[in-house]
Amino acid sequence: MTKKLVSFLLPALVLMFTGFSFQSVNAQTSSSPFSFRAGQSIYIVAFRRVYQPVSGDVSTGNSVGAYQNEYALDAEQKVRKEIVKWRYFRVVDKLSEADFVLLVNSEYSSMEALAIPHEAYRQRFKEKYDMDTLRESAFGRFLAGPLKIPTLSRLSERLIKQFREKVEDVKSSDKK
């Protein structure tokens, strides 16, 4: 009877102590959360993923290639215009002057924006394209689309409208 009791209690105690140690580690590593505030500076980068064929067989239509990031200055211009019109953030032209980066992925009929820290932008976008890690480190994620008639102006307006709504929701919940 004692062996059965010990064989049952020992794993339960190990799990219990392991659970406590994980909780204390999490409590130690938590830092103060980022919050959006009026007047913060924002650096905007817009891009598209473009398939670049390297070689292919014309007779079969099969091609070998890779996806590459291509800067989308037209999308960046539209997003910038909407941010400036909002007058909540200050758009800057130098990354070193920004409080955070707004990374905008422009697709055919939709847009995604991530508000991310400088270091995440440098390490995970510039050096290697790693959207999963960028999404994990983002202060916020904003989506617009898909739209039936996807113009850059309409997508940008909806993207910044969603950004604005989320920022205002956070502001109003902080006041309560």
C-alpha positions in Angstrom: 0.0 0.0 0.0 2.8 2.4 0.8 4.5 1.8 -2.5 1.3 2.6 -4.4 0.9 5.8 -2.4 4.5 6.9 -3.0 4.3 6.0 -6.7 1.2 8.2 -7.0 2.4 11.1 -4.8 5.9 11.4 -6.2 4.9 12.4 -9.7 2.2 14.7 -8.4 4.7 16.5 -6.2 7.2 16.8 -9.0 4.5 18.3 -11.3 3.4 20.7 -8.6 7.0 22.0 -7.9 7.7 22.3 -11.6 4.5 24.3 -12.1 5.6 26.7 -9.3 9.0 27.1 -10.7 7.6 28.0 -14.2 5.3 30.6 -12.6 8.1 32.3 -10.8 10.3 32.4 -13.9 7.4 34.0 -15.9 6.9 36.6 -13.1 10.5 37.6 -13.1 10.8 38.0 -16.9 7.7 40.1 -17.4 8.5 43.7 -18.4 6.3 46.7 -18.6 4.1 46.5 -21.7 4.4 49.0 -24.5 1.6 51.5 -24.8 0.7 53.7 -27.7 0.6 57.4 -26.7 -0.1 60.6 -28.7 3.0 62.2 -30.1 5.0 59.0 -30.4 7.2 58.8 -33.5 6.5 56.1 -36.1 8.7 54.8 -38.9 6.8 53.2 -41.8 8.0 50.4 -44.0 5.8 48.8 -46.6 6.7 45.7 -48.7 5.3 43.0 -50.9 6.3 39.4 -51.3 7.1 38.8 -55.0 7.8 35.4 -56.6 11.0 35.6 -58.7 11.4 32.7 -61.1 15.1 31.7 -61.5 14.8 28.9 -64.1 12.0 27.0 -65.7 10.9 24.6 -68.3 8.9 26.5 -70.9 7.3 23.3 -72.4 5.8 22.2 -69.0 5.3 25.6 -67.4 7.2 24.5 -64.3 9.5 27.1 -62.9 11.9 27.2 -59.9 12.2 30.4 -58.0 12.0 32.1 -54.6 10.0 34.8 -52.9 11.7 38.1 -52.2 10.7 41.2 -50.4 10.1 44.2 -52.6 9.6 47.6 -51.0 6.1 49.0 -51.8 6.6 52.8 -51.8 3.1 53.3 -53.2 1.6 51.5 -50.2 3.9 53.3 -47.8 2.8 56.7 -49.2 -0.9 55.9 -48.7 -0.4 54.6 -45.2 1.7 57.6 -44.3 -1.0 59.9 -45.6 -3.6 58.3 -43.4 -1.3 58.4 -40.3 -0.6 62.1 -40.9 -4.3 62.8 -41.4 -5.0 61.1 -38.0 -2.5 63.4 -36.3 -2.0 61.0 -33.3 1.6 59.8 -34.2 4.5 61.7 -35.7 5.9 60.1 -38.9 9.7 60.2 -39.1 12.1 59.4 -42.0 14.8 57.9 -39.9 14.6 54.6 -38.0 16.8 56.0 -35.3 14.3 58.7 -34.4 11.3 56.3 -34.1 9.6 55.0 -31.0 8.4 52.0 -33.1 8.2 50.6 -36.6 4.9 50.1 -38.5 5.7 47.2 -40.9 3.0 47.0 -43.6 2.7 43.9 -45.8 0.7 44.8 -49.0 -0.9 41.9 -50.8 -3.3 42.0 -53.8 -6.5 42.6 -51.9 -5.5 43.0 -48.3 -2.9 44.6 -46.0 -1.4 43.6 -42.7 0.5 46.0 -40.4 2.6 45.1 -37.4 3.7 47.7 -34.8 7.1 46.3 -33.8 10.2 47.4 -31.9 13.3 48.5 -33.8 15.4 45.5 -32.9 12.7 43.0 -34.1 12.6 44.9 -37.4 16.4 44.8 -37.8 16.8 41.2 -36.9 13.7 39.5 -38.2 12.9 41.5 -41.3 16.1 43.0 -42.6 18.4 40.0 -42.0 15.9 37.2 -42.4 12.2 37.3 -43.2 10.5 35.7 -40.2 6.9 36.9 -40.0 6.0 34.4 -37.2 8.6 35.9 -34.8 7.7 39.5 -35.9 4.1 38.8 -35.0 5.2 37.4 -31.7 7.2 40.6 -30.9 4.5 43.0 -32.2 2.9 45.6 -30.0 -0.2 45.3 -32.2 -1.4 43.6 -35.4 -3.8 45.3 -37.8 -5.6 43.8 -40.9 -7.5 45.3 -43.8 -9.2 43.3 -46.5 -9.7 41.3 -48.5 -11.7 43.8 -50.6 -13.6 43.2 -53.9 -12.1 46.4 -55.3 -8.7 46.6 -53.6 -7.2 50.0 -54.2 -4.3 51.1 -52.1 -6.3 54.1 -50.8 -9.2 52.0 -49.6 -6.9 49.4 -48.0 -4.8 52.1 -46.3 -7.9 53.9 -45.0 -9.3 50.7 -43.5 -6.0 49.6 -42.1 -5.4 52.9 -40.2 -9.0 53.0 -39.2 -8.6 49.6 -37.5 -5.3 50.8 -35.9 -7.0 53.9 -34.6 -9.9 51.9 -33.1 -7.6 49.6 -31.3 -5.5 52.5 -29.9 -8.6 54.3 -28.8 -10.0 51.1 -27.2 -6.8 50.7 -25.2 -6.9 54.4 -24.2 -10.4 54.2 -23.0 -9.8 51.0 -21.0 -6.7 52.6 -19.4 -8.9 55.5 -18.1 -11.4 53.2 -16.4 
